[in-house]
Amino acid sequence: MSKTALQNLKFLFKDRPDVLRMLDLRELNLAGLESEVLIREQKNRKLFPEPVNFYATGRTGSGKTSLGNSLLDSGKTPMESHGHQDCTSSVQYFALTSNLRYFDLPGAGSDEDFENINRAALLIEQLQDPDITLINKFKLLDFSQYLNEGVKEETITVEQWQSDANQKYVSPDIILYVVAPHMLFIRGDKLYLRALLKSLKERSSSNKVIFALNIHRKDGTQIPTRENIEDARKNITEIYQKFYPGEIPLIVEIDSLKGIGISQVTDFMCRILPPNKIGNMQQVLRGELKEFAKKERSRRYRQALIYIASRLATYTVDIKIGRGVVEEAYAAVCDYGIRIFREEEACFEITRDLYEMVGNFAAEAKISREEAVKIIVSDVEEKEVTENVIKGYTPEYENVEVTYPVEVPSEVETGGNVAGRIGGAFIGGLTGLGAFTGGVVAVLAAGATITTGGLAAPLAASVIGGMVTGGAIGGRKRKKDATSEPMKFVTKMEQRLVGMKEQREEVTKKVPYIVQKEQEVGKKYLQGGYPVVENLLAIGLGIENAQPSQDLQADFEDIVQAGKDQVQAMLSRYKQEINQLAESSSTPEKAQQAEEQIIKILKQAVMN
């Protein structure tokens, strides 16, 4: 799992070789960082109180010259090293400020002439065969001042070299036997190692040899298999113990191209060298180098986290890489931190159980960067409208005084005259009644109700009276009453229709209307932004700062929460700015610009 996640993370940075180097676990290995510091200090100050002659030997092509160039630490490869067989045909050496003298010898196991130069330099009996010419002189190249004065070259005879006077100056204090396990430890290697140990044993009872297994790598992949390494250790131990029974040979794994392993080699040197040649080297190894290495490891580790977080901030969180770009990045950072700050043997078990936990963190981050996709659509809605409407009419009356004249006849007529007057009164009454009833009919047609009385009453009475009188009396006449009084007027209160009053009420009804509404049609994911940055840094810093006694599996949530608290204290004020930069990444060019700006923010907050 973890290897896949870390590999997927590296794929995201194929355009950034500097970041890929940071993601190489060897770059943050404490021993490697200590070696890096030691290499630098070898050039800057005197570490050994007396000169220490350090010889590199072994089969041709094993990496001896590369290691010497790493110690020179100049950014160049002044000593010729091209990886081909028999690339060194002379004895090359240089002296460092530290008092270390590095001798690079031609390789053994290939060209017999070159191997005999090697043997002559180490006082080993040369190969003897009718077809092999014994070496009586060789070139000596001095690279000590090559930057300013170039390479100094001289030819020296084997006799001069092996003289007691010269050996006081060049006799080896340490011999580093470099082995390339992927090339296998074959018969020629075994023969040469036996000859070397035999020669040393004859001159001194103490051991001077350190064995360095040069682990070659290509494109981040280790070339020798674990079986190759185990076989080399086994063969070396078997041969070594024939000369030093019961002793365990000093074997260290190195990378000659990068100088990794120099600090462990130096530590072994301190076990071999006499006290007068060690000086304060052990103090340097155990104190200064380790402290510096820890600080440098933290610096590089945080730089790597910053580059990872800044890039993931500009990626949309739904990119499909492995289980998902966010999940893979979280798992990779988890694995990366554990491998750097915990024992590697326990890493696989730990990361396997933590994968689900970091997956939960990733899911939460994705939800926080989820946004609904909406469109505007037309829709019909109803709203209630209240109106005041007329439901009917009610007549309105008023009371008025009406005065009627009352004629009192002076004589009573009978017969036709009376009937005629009465008939005329009837007809007149009908005429008046007709006019009135016409008005009433009109009112009734409007829906009003009329009550009889008032003006209608006397008219009706008059009509009826006329009818009765006319019908009963006929044409009989009465004589006038000489005692009748003159006409009188009678006043009465009557109701008069003055109008119709509207009957209104509030009526509520629903009225349809068109509205524009947002309708969700899907989901889209934004760039990782601040949430992804915060989680990545929280995982990374939480693992870095976790106490060795803490159980990563049991306490993982607490460890990440502590990291998150730390990140929030450093970055919370940049939250909006980081989100704005991330969301501006609409094109590759803008994404690159946003990434660079986020890197600046994180470096200022995390590295200071």
Secondary structure as UniProt FT lines:
FT   HELIX           2..11
FT   TURN            12..15
FT   HELIX           17..22
FT   HELIX           25..28
FT   HELIX           30..44
FT   STRAND          52..59
FT   TURN            60..61
FT   HELIX           64..72
FT   TURN            85..86
FT   STRAND          91..95
FT   TURN            97..98
FT   STRAND          100..104
FT   HELIX           112..121
FT   TURN            122..123
FT   TURN            130..131
FT   STRAND          137..142
FT   TURN            144..145
FT   HELIX           146..149
FT   STRAND          152..157
FT   HELIX           158..162
FT   HELIX           164..170
FT   STRAND          174..179
FT   HELIX           181..183
FT   HELIX           187..203
FT   STRAND          209..214
FT   STRAND          217..218
FT   TURN            219..220
FT   STRAND          221..222
FT   HELIX           226..243
FT   TURN            245..246
FT   STRAND          251..255
FT   TURN            256..259
FT   HELIX           262..272
FT   HELIX           275..278
FT   TURN            279..280
FT   HELIX           281..283
FT   HELIX           284..288
FT   HELIX           289..313
FT   TURN            317..318
FT   TURN            322..323
FT   HELIX           325..341
FT   HELIX           344..346
FT   HELIX           347..368
FT   STRAND          370..406
FT   HELIX           416..445
FT   TURN            446..447
FT   TURN            454..455
FT   HELIX           456..473
FT   TURN            474..475
FT   TURN            482..483
FT   STRAND          488..525
FT   HELIX           529..545
FT   TURN            548..549
FT   TURN            552..555
FT   HELIX           556..571
FT   HELIX           572..574
FT   HELIX           575..583
FT   HELIX           588..602
FT   HELIX           603..607
//
